[in-house]
Amino acid sequence: MLLNDLVGTLQLSISPVILISGIGLVLLSLTNRFGRTVDRTRQLSVEYRSASEADQERILSELKILSVRAKVIRSSNFLAVLSILFVSILIIGLFGSALCHLNITHFLVIMFILSVISLIVSLLLFIYDLELSLKALWIELPKAIARSGSDKSQ
């Protein structure tokens, strides 16, 4: 392999490496959301034991949403990691094709397409999680407003 070939291959691999960095930031956000969802689930589970019957119903509704959110975020995380895996295989394929003079263009295109599809589905699940978090907020909001009103009357 000539130096010029190596430089060309390195230039080709820069975009996929940047894609990995971007997906990594999405993963960081997803991981934080997952942790907050798990923490909130644990907190509500403790509150549920000592809550009144009316509050237990509200807490149970919120726990159901949190359970769905955890599954959605886990799936989104998995797809983001899968996207990084496809990009990594793409980079290895770029260097492998340059080193061994292989024509694996179709394979590389497929890896790129799979990576982008995985990322798109991951982001769609992320959007769905945002919708679910608002749904949980609307369950919690009446209680917060009621507390706020009772604080003002004291």
C-alpha positions as CSV (number, residue, x, y, z in Angstrom):
1,M,0.0,0.0,0.0
2,L,1.4,3.4,-1.0
3,L,1.3,6.4,1.2
4,N,-1.0,8.1,-1.2
5,D,-3.4,5.2,-0.9
6,L,-3.3,5.4,2.8
7,V,-3.9,9.1,2.9
8,G,-6.9,8.7,0.6
9,T,-8.3,5.9,2.8
10,L,-7.8,8.1,5.9
11,Q,-9.7,10.9,4.2
12,L,-12.5,8.5,3.3
13,S,-12.7,7.3,6.9
14,I,-13.0,10.8,8.5
15,S,-16.7,11.2,7.9
16,P,-17.6,7.8,9.4
17,V,-15.4,8.7,12.5
18,I,-17.3,12.0,12.9
19,L,-20.5,10.0,12.6
20,I,-19.4,7.8,15.5
21,S,-18.7,10.9,17.6
22,G,-22.1,12.3,16.9
23,I,-23.8,9.1,17.7
24,G,-21.8,8.9,20.9
25,L,-23.3,12.2,22.0
26,V,-26.8,10.8,21.3
27,L,-25.8,7.7,23.4
28,L,-24.7,9.9,26.2
29,S,-28.1,11.7,26.2
30,L,-30.0,8.4,26.0
31,T,-28.0,6.9,28.8
32,N,-28.7,9.9,31.0
33,R,-32.4,9.7,30.2
34,F,-32.4,6.0,31.0
35,G,-30.7,6.6,34.4
36,R,-33.3,9.3,35.3
37,T,-36.1,7.1,34.3
38,V,-34.8,4.2,36.5
39,D,-34.2,6.6,39.4
40,R,-37.7,8.1,39.1
41,T,-39.2,4.5,38.9
42,R,-37.4,3.6,42.1
43,Q,-38.5,6.8,43.8
44,L,-42.2,6.3,42.9
45,S,-42.0,2.6,44.0
46,V,-41.0,3.8,47.5
47,E,-43.8,6.5,47.5
48,Y,-46.4,4.0,46.3
49,R,-46.1,1.9,49.5
50,S,-47.1,4.8,51.8
51,A,-49.4,6.7,49.5
52,S,-53.2,7.1,49.8
53,E,-55.4,5.0,47.4
54,A,-55.9,8.0,45.1
55,D,-52.2,8.7,45.0
56,Q,-51.5,5.0,44.4
57,E,-53.6,5.1,41.3
58,R,-51.7,8.1,40.0
59,I,-48.3,6.6,40.9
60,L,-49.2,3.3,39.2
61,S,-50.2,5.2,36.0
62,E,-46.9,7.0,36.1
63,L,-45.0,3.8,36.8
64,K,-46.5,2.1,33.8
65,I,-45.4,5.0,31.6
66,L,-41.9,4.9,33.1
67,S,-41.7,1.1,32.4
68,V,-42.5,1.8,28.7
69,R,-40.1,4.7,28.6
70,A,-37.3,2.4,30.0
71,K,-37.9,-0.1,27.3
72,V,-38.1,2.5,24.5
73,I,-34.8,4.1,25.7
74,R,-33.1,0.7,26.0
75,S,-34.2,0.0,22.4
76,S,-33.0,3.4,21.2
77,N,-29.7,2.8,23.0
78,F,-29.3,-0.6,21.3
79,L,-29.9,0.9,17.9
80,A,-27.5,3.7,18.4
81,V,-24.8,1.2,19.5
82,L,-25.7,-0.9,16.5
83,S,-25.3,2.1,14.3
84,I,-21.8,2.7,15.7
85,L,-21.0,-1.0,15.1
86,F,-22.0,-0.7,11.4
87,V,-19.9,2.4,11.0
88,S,-16.9,0.7,12.6
89,I,-17.3,-2.3,10.2
90,L,-17.4,0.3,7.4
91,I,-14.1,1.8,8.5
92,I,-12.5,-1.6,8.8
93,G,-13.9,-2.4,5.4
94,L,-12.4,0.8,3.9
95,F,-8.9,-0.1,5.1
96,G,-9.3,-3.8,4.3
97,S,-10.3,-3.0,0.7
98,A,-7.4,-0.5,0.3
99,L,-4.9,-2.9,1.8
100,C,-6.0,-6.1,0.0
101,H,-7.2,-4.3,-3.2
102,L,-10.7,-5.7,-2.8
103,N,-13.8,-4.4,-4.5
104,I,-16.3,-4.5,-1.6
105,T,-18.2,-1.3,-2.5
106,H,-21.6,-2.9,-2.2
107,F,-20.7,-4.2,1.2
108,L,-19.5,-0.8,2.4
109,V,-22.7,0.9,1.0
110,I,-24.8,-1.6,2.9
111,M,-22.9,-1.0,6.1
112,F,-23.5,2.7,5.7
113,I,-27.2,2.3,4.9
114,L,-27.7,0.0,7.9
115,S,-25.9,2.5,10.1
116,V,-28.1,5.4,9.0
117,I,-31.3,3.3,9.3
118,S,-30.3,2.2,12.8
119,L,-29.6,5.9,13.8
120,I,-32.9,7.1,12.3
121,V,-35.0,4.5,14.2
122,S,-33.0,5.2,17.4
123,L,-33.8,8.9,17.0
124,L,-37.5,8.2,16.3
125,L,-37.6,6.2,19.5
126,F,-35.9,9.1,21.3
127,I,-38.8,11.4,20.0
128,Y,-41.3,8.8,21.2
129,D,-39.6,8.9,24.7
130,L,-40.0,12.7,24.8
131,E,-43.7,12.2,24.1
132,L,-44.0,9.6,26.9
133,S,-42.2,11.9,29.3
134,L,-44.7,14.6,28.7
135,K,-47.5,12.1,29.2
136,A,-46.0,11.3,32.6
137,L,-45.7,15.0,33.4
138,W,-49.4,15.5,32.8
139,I,-50.1,12.8,35.3
140,E,-47.9,14.5,37.9
141,L,-48.9,18.1,37.2
142,P,-52.3,18.1,39.0
143,K,-50.7,16.9,42.2
144,A,-48.0,19.6,41.9
145,I,-50.6,22.3,41.3
146,A,-52.7,21.1,44.3
147,R,-49.6,21.3,46.5
148,S,-48.8,24.7,45.3
149,G,-52.3,25.9,46.0
150,S,-52.3,24.5,49.5
151,D,-48.9,26.1,50.2
152,K,-50.3,29.6,49.4
153,S,-53.2,29.2,51.7
154,Q,-51.0,28.5,54.7
